[in-house]
Amino acid sequence: MLVIGIAGAELAAHERDWLQHDACAGVILFARNFASKNQLVELTHAIREAARFPQLICVDQEGGRVQRFREGFSKLPALEGFASLYQRERERALALAREHAWLMASEVRASGVDLSFAPVVDLGRGNRAIGSRAFAAEPEIVAAFTRAYVEGMHDADMAATLKHFPGHGSVLEDTHYDTAIDKRSLEEIRAQDLRPFAAGIEAGADAVMMAHVIYPQVAPEPAGYSRRWVNDILRTEMGFTGVVFSDDIGMAAGFAAGGVKARIDAHLDAGCDAVLVCDPALVPEGLAAVEGRALNTLALVGLLGQGPRGWSQLLADERYQAAQNRLEDALGNITTTAGQSGAYDNGSLA
């Protein structure tokens, strides 16, 4: 029920011990875990060899400022770049979003990683954490791109994860560093931020990642700690039956529930299937915190990569080079305007 972070480009002995724990369901990788394509393949193999049970190996490989694997990988444009093209050539923009998704997912899968937490379906309305990671400000445009992106990821045999539910884009604060409070009514959130999530669910998205944002007119706690958001709205009202991930419990806005155990318990009690413990320093306390809880690791099995597809097979695929060229030709000269600096550039935050 925990997806954990590790420290470096190789597994340490104590990290191998973590992977033996019954509650360790996966590993999330960051730039600190990447040195080269070959090293990444070796690391993913080592993780699987060290674990008692199948592990869901994850990453945030969105493009733009949040791209953990860079050298030897396609330079993926930020999602914001699609919006201006959409205004001129709607169908071409949506087709390119599918290619972006397919290319991103294909490279990640070729490296032995099961899942990239994508797409971001928050509205692009100036949030410090989201910035150029969002497709657009308008719900109907984000919804259209969400459908296209989910289709592209599925075409590459990768599960799609909608984030950050119920919408992180309409508040200013960055939950990595600050508490974020969205004071709007549920009706307003339904009419705007929830529309891309509804579109993604309809398109068959396999997972959702919760936001650490508090929506006090709906529930008093952050969304990931809230049964109102997870069970009543996401699952019952919106009909989502897939996997629900917490956001990283090491983020400042995640401290609302208390210590590490309190944060993990709050997410699981609210209905999350898996909790992200991205900071390796928190992992031992996290594993101890779930002792005695009923395991739910089977919920993640459906997100595992479906069969091997290595780099040699991908490089021989005619679509691969064509997708790179089409994206570069269409978006290579587009400069995004929001959130171009900060700790996200090749860093460890998402």
Residue pairs with C-beta under 8 A, 6 or more apart in sequence:
1 23
1 25
1 268
1 273
1 274
1 275
1 290
1 293
1 295
1 296
1 297
2 23
2 24
2 25
2 26
2 264
2 274
2 275
2 276
2 277
2 283
2 286
2 287
2 290
3 25
3 26
3 27
3 28
3 56
3 58
3 245
3 274
3 275
3 276
3 277
4 18
4 24
4 26
4 27
4 28
4 277
4 278
4 280
4 283
4 286
4 287
5 27
5 28
5 30
5 277
5 278
5 279
5 280
5 283
5 348
6 12
6 15
6 18
6 27
6 29
6 33
6 280
7 15
7 32
7 280
8 32
8 33
9 32
9 33
9 34
9 35
9 39
9 43
10 43
10 46
11 19
11 43
11 46
11 47
11 50
15 50
15 280
16 50
18 24
18 283
18 284
18 287
19 27
19 47
19 50
19 51
19 52
19 55
20 50
20 51
20 52
21 52
21 287
22 52
22 53
22 295
22 297
23 287
23 290
23 291
23 293
23 295
23 297
24 51
24 53
24 55
24 287
25 53
25 55
25 56
25 274
25 297
25 300
26 55
26 56
26 57
26 58
26 114
26 274
26 300
27 47
27 55
27 56
27 57
27 58
28 58
28 59
28 60
28 276
28 278
29 40
29 43
29 57
29 58
29 59
29 68
29 113
30 59
30 60
30 68
30 278
30 347
30 348
31 68
31 69
31 70
31 346
31 347
31 348
32 348
33 40
33 43
33 68
34 40
34 68
34 69
34 70
36 71
36 72
37 69
37 71
37 72
37 73
37 111
37 311
40 69
40 111
40 112
40 113
41 111
41 112
41 310
41 311
43 112
44 57
44 111
44 112
44 113
45 112
47 55
47 57
48 54
48 55
48 57
48 112
53 297
54 301
54 304
56 114
56 115
56 300
56 303
56 304
57 112
57 113
57 114
57 115
58 113
58 114
58 115
58 116
58 117
59 68
59 69
59 108
59 113
59 115
59 116
59 117
60 66
60 68
60 116
60 117
60 118
60 350
61 67
61 68
61 69
61 73
61 76
61 104
61 107
61 108
61 116
61 118
62 76
62 78
62 79
62 104
62 116
62 117
62 118
62 119
62 120
62 133
63 76
63 77
63 78
63 79
63 100
63 104
64 76
64 77
64 78
64 79
64 80
64 81
64 132
64 133
64 336
65 78
65 131
65 132
65 133
65 339
65 340
65 341
65 342
65 344
65 345
66 133
66 344
66 350
67 73
67 75
67 76
67 346
68 346
69 107
69 108
69 111
70 346
73 107
74 103
74 104
74 107
74 324
74 327
76 100
76 103
76 104
76 327
77 100
77 327
77 331
77 332
77 334
77 336
78 132
78 133
78 336
79 97
79 100
79 119
79 120
79 132
79 133
79 134
79 135
79 145
80 124
80 131
80 132
80 133
80 134
80 135
80 136
80 336
80 337
80 338
81 132
81 331
81 334
81 336
82 93
82 96
82 97
82 100
82 135
82 136
82 145
82 331
83 93
83 124
83 135
83 136
83 141
84 334
85 92
85 93
85 96
85 330
85 331
85 334
86 93
86 94
86 136
86 141
86 144
86 145
90 144
92 330
93 145
94 144
94 145
94 148
95 148
96 326
96 327
96 330
96 331
97 135
97 145
97 148
97 149
97 152
98 148
98 149
98 151
98 152
98 155
99 152
99 323
99 326
99 327
100 149
100 152
100 327
101 118
101 119
101 148
101 149
101 150
101 151
101 152
101 153
101 155
101 156
101 160
102 152
102 153
102 155
102 156
102 319
102 323
103 320
103 323
103 324
103 327
104 116
104 118
104 153
105 116
105 118
105 152
105 153
105 156
105 157
105 158
106 156
106 309
106 314
106 317
106 320
107 314
108 115
108 116
108 158
109 156
109 157
109 158
109 305
109 309
110 309
110 310
110 311
110 313
110 314
111 311
112 305
113 305
114 158
114 159
114 303
114 304
114 305
115 158
115 159
115 161
115 207
115 303
115 305
116 153
116 158
116 161
117 161
117 163
117 209
117 245
117 350
118 149
118 153
118 160
118 161
118 163
119 135
119 145
119 146
119 149
119 150
119 153
119 160
119 161
119 162
119 163
119 200
120 130
120 133
120 134
120 135
120 163
120 164
121 135
121 142
121 146
121 162
121 163
121 196
121 197
121 200
122 130
122 133
122 134
122 142
122 163
122 164
122 167
122 168
122 169
122 193
122 196
123 134
123 136
123 137
123 138
123 139
123 142
123 167
123 169
123 170
123 192
123 193
123 196
124 130
124 131
124 132
124 133
124 134
124 135
124 136
124 137
124 142
124 169
124 338
125 134
125 137
125 169
125 170
126 169
126 172
126 338
127 168
127 169
127 170
127 171
127 172
127 173
127 174
128 172
128 173
128 174
128 339
128 342
129 168
129 174
129 175
129 176
129 339
130 168
130 169
130 338
130 339
131 336
131 338
131 339
131 340
132 336
132 337
132 338
132 339
132 340
133 339
134 142
134 169
134 338
135 141
135 142
135 145
135 146
136 142
136 145
137 169
139 191
139 192
139 193
139 195
139 196
140 195
142 195
142 196
143 195
143 196
143 198
143 199
143 200
144 199
146 162
146 196
146 197
146 199
146 200
146 203
147 199
147 200
147 202
147 203
149 160
150 160
150 200
150 203
150 204
150 205
151 203
153 159
153 160
154 160
154 204
157 305
157 306
157 307
157 309
158 305
159 206
159 207
159 302
159 303
160 200
160 203
160 204
160 205
160 206
160 207
161 205
161 206
161 207
161 208
161 209
161 245
162 196
162 197
162 200
162 201
162 205
162 207
162 208
162 209
163 208
163 209
163 211
163 247
164 209
164 210
164 211
164 212
164 213
164 247
165 197
165 208
165 209
165 210
165 211
165 223
165 229
165 234
166 189
166 193
166 194
166 197
166 211
166 215
166 223
166 229
166 233
166 234
167 182
167 189
167 192
167 193
167 194
167 197
167 211
167 213
168 175
168 180
168 211
168 213
169 193
170 182
170 184
170 192
170 193
171 180
171 181
171 182
171 213
172 180
173 179
173 180
173 181
173 253
174 180
175 211
175 212
175 213
175 247
175 251
175 252
175 253
175 254
176 251
176 252
176 253
176 343
176 349
177 251
177 252
178 252
178 253
179 214
179 252
179 253
179 256
180 211
180 212
180 213
180 214
180 253
181 213
181 214
181 215
181 216
182 189
182 213
182 214
182 215
183 215
183 216
183 217
184 215
184 217
185 217
185 218
186 215
186 217
186 218
186 233
189 215
189 218
194 238
197 208
197 234
197 238
198 238
201 238
201 239
201 240
205 240
205 242
206 242
206 243
206 302
206 303
207 242
207 243
207 244
207 245
207 303
208 234
208 240
208 242
208 243
208 244
208 245
209 244
209 245
209 246
209 247
210 222
210 223
210 224
210 229
210 230
210 244
210 245
210 246
210 247
210 267
210 272
211 222
211 223
211 224
211 247
212 222
212 223
212 224
212 247
212 251
212 253
212 254
212 256
213 222
213 223
213 253
214 220
214 221
214 222
214 223
214 256
215 223
215 229
218 226
218 228
218 229
218 233
219 226
219 228
219 229
221 256
221 257
221 266
222 253
222 254
222 256
222 257
223 229
223 230
224 230
224 246
224 247
224 254
224 266
224 267
224 270
224 272
225 256
225 257
225 266
225 267
225 270
226 270
227 269
227 270
227 271
229 270
230 244
230 270
230 271
230 272
231 270
231 271
234 240
234 244
235 241
235 244
235 271
243 273
243 274
243 299
243 300
243 302
243 303
244 271
244 272
244 273
244 274
245 272
245 273
245 274
245 275
245 276
246 254
246 267
246 272
246 274
246 275
246 276
247 254
247 276
247 350
248 254
248 276
248 277
248 278
248 279
248 349
248 350
249 260
249 263
249 264
249 267
249 275
249 276
249 277
249 278
249 282
249 286
250 277
250 278
250 279
250 282
251 349
254 263
255 263
257 263
257 265
257 266
259 285
260 277
260 282
260 285
260 286
260 289
261 285
261 288
261 289
263 275
264 275
264 277
264 286
264 289
264 290
265 289
267 275
268 275
268 290
268 293
268 296
273 296
273 299
273 300
274 296
274 299
274 300
275 286
277 283
277 286
278 348
278 350
314 320
343 349
344 350
